[in-house]
Amino acid sequence: HLPHFDPALMIIRVSEVEQITGLKRTTIYKRLKDDPTFPRPVPLTDSTARGAPVGWVLGEVQGWVRSRLAMRVEVA
């Protein structure tokens, strides 16, 4: 039996963020700099070095996509 799937507790890597958002890796990191609404990454180790592994919370990425869809509806 599979454990309960909770998007709020599921960490995904940048490749999944690319698939869910349709953005490329470079655009994702640009959004982190320029877009305060874009979900923040979660450090996966104690390292603060550049290139240290990070992940994103699946539920937050899904929420960001939902907000983009809602904006489309308002503009149309």
Secondary structure, 3 states (H helix, E strand, C coil): CCCCCCHHHCEECHHHHHHHHCCCHHHHHHHHHHCCCCCCCEECCCCCCCCCCEEEEHHHHHHHHHHHHHHHHHHC
